[in-house]
Amino acid sequence: MYPFGTSRWSKSLGPFIVCIIWILGVALGSVIWYNSVAEPFQVANQTYYDCRETWSEHSGRMYTLAIFTITFALPLCILTYVYGAVGYKMIRHSVPGNADAARDEAQHLAKVKVIKMLSTIVILFALCWLPIHVLNLLISFKREWLEGLYVTEAGNQTYVALIISAHWLSMSNSFVNPVIYCFMSDNFRWL
């Protein structure tokens, strides 16, 4: 069963797509090397450092939008489309042979289970990555909403906790998929 019509498409383009993703990732990440500086700031007579981008406000906003689009919105759309196509193809695919109520019900339940797993992967991707992207968009476009947090030590700690939590949540997406496969797929557990 090939949701996109042929297996040749994914086998021939797979390595190329992976290379493009890596090159794009390195290129996007390396832009920050040239446009950042560590700036000291004081809170309760202690010096801390904040990594700040040094480019113009417009360039920073465009970079933030590019990062949001390329690393969140586009992958979310691709995941939704691809997993939706897989689910749609699975639902439309019928088991060949004579009708057998027990077999057909078991096949239907297996399909529903896979669709739930694929949906869970997409939803958790969105939930894990959305907070850091929202914070980055706020920092780029509505920094004044967050600047009130810098005034007090408690506010600064809240801001730091938000940033650390959002980063942790986005990085946690790396281990979410294997956990989903383990708990939602009988085949994965036996491998």
N, C-alpha and C positions, 0 to 999 in steps of 0.2 A: 504494500500500500504506500504510494508516494503522493503526499498532499499537493505537491507542485507539479505533478505529471510525470516526472522522470527522476530516476536516482542519479543520472549522469550530471545533472545540474549541480547538486550539492557536492558530489565527489570531485568534480573538476574545479569548481569555484571555491570550495571550502578553504584550502590552504591560501589561496589568493586573498580571500576575505579576512582571514586571520592575520596575514601580513599587513594588510591595509589598516586593520584595527590597531595593531601594535605601532605602526609608523605614525598613525594619527594620534595615538595616546602619547607617544614620546614627544611629538611635535607640540601638542597642546600643553603638556607639562613643562617643556623646556622654555616656553615663553615667559613663565614666572621667574626663571633664573635671572633674566635680564631686566626685569621690571619690579624687583622687590628689594626692600631694605628693612633691617631690624631697627625699630625706633623704641627708645626707652620711654617709660612712663612711670609715674609714682602713684602708689596706693599705700596709705598708712605708713609713710616713711620707708617704703621698700620699693626698689627699682625692679620693674618687670620689662620685658621686651615683647613688642607686638610686631609681627611681620606684616609690613604694609606694602601695597603695590604703589609704584612710583610714577605710573603713567598718568595721563590726563584723565579727568573724570569721564569724559566721553569714551575714550579707549578702554578704560576699566569696565564701563558698563557694557560695551560691545563684547569684550572678552567674557564677562560673566554670562551674558546672553548666549554666546557661542558655546561656552562650557555647559550651560543648562540644556541647550538644544542638542548638542552632540553627545553628551554623556548621560542625559536623563530622558528628555522628551523623545528623541529619535529611537534610542534602545527600547523605551517603553512601547512606542508604536510598533516597532518591529516584533518585539516579544508578543504583543497582543495579536498582531496580524498572523504571525507564524503559528503560534499555539492555537489561535482561533481556527486557522486553516486545517491544522492537524485534527482538532476536535470535530470540526465540521465533516471532514473526510471520514473520521471514525464513525460518527453517528450515521452517515449515509451509507457506509459500507455494510453489506449484509453477508452473513455467513452462507457459503454455498451449500447446497444439499437440501434434503427434505426438512420441513419444519419440525422442530423438536422444542417443545415449550421449555423444558428444563435447561437445555443447552442455550437456547436463545436468551433466556432470562439471565443465565450466568454471563453470557457475552455482553449483554446490555449493562449489567452491573459492573463488569470489568471496564467497559468503555466510560461509564459515568465516573468510576474511580480515577481513571487516567485524566479525564477532563477536569475533575476537582483538583488533582495534583498540578496540572498545568496552570489552572486558574490561581491556585495558591502561590505558585512561583511568580506569576506576574504581579499579583497583589502585594506579596512581600517585597519584591523588587521596588515597587512604588513606595511602600511604607518605609523601607530602609533608606532609600535615597532622597525622598522628598524633603525631610527636615533640613539637611545640609544645604540643599539647593535653595530652599526658602530663605534660610539665614543668609546665604551668599547674595541672593537677590535683594534682601532687605539692606544688607551692608552696602551694596552698590547703588541702590535706588532710593532707599529711605533710611539712611544712616541715622538721621535725627530721631527716629523711633527708638533706636537702641542706645543713643548717647546718654540718656538719662540714667542708664544702668552704671555708667562710669563714675557717677557722683559720689556714691557711698561704697564702702568696702563690701557690704552685703549685696549691693547691686552689681558690683564688679564680679563678685563670686558667682552670682546668678548668671551673668553673661558668660563667664568662663565655663560654668557647668553646662550651659546651653550649647556652646561651641563644642566642648569635649563630648557631650552626649550625642550630638548630631553626627560628629565624626565617627564615634564608636558605632553608632547605629548603621551608618553607611558602610563601614568596614565589615560589620557583622553579616552583611549580605553574602560575603564570601563563603561563610560556613552554613548559611541557611539552606541552600539547595541540596547538599548531601544529606542534611537532616530530614528535609522534606522527602527525598527519595527513600531514605531509610524507613521512615514511618508510614509512608503512603504507597510504597511499592513492594509487593511480595518478592518480585524478581530481584530487586536491588539487594534486599537483605540476604538472599541466598548466594550472592556472588562472592 
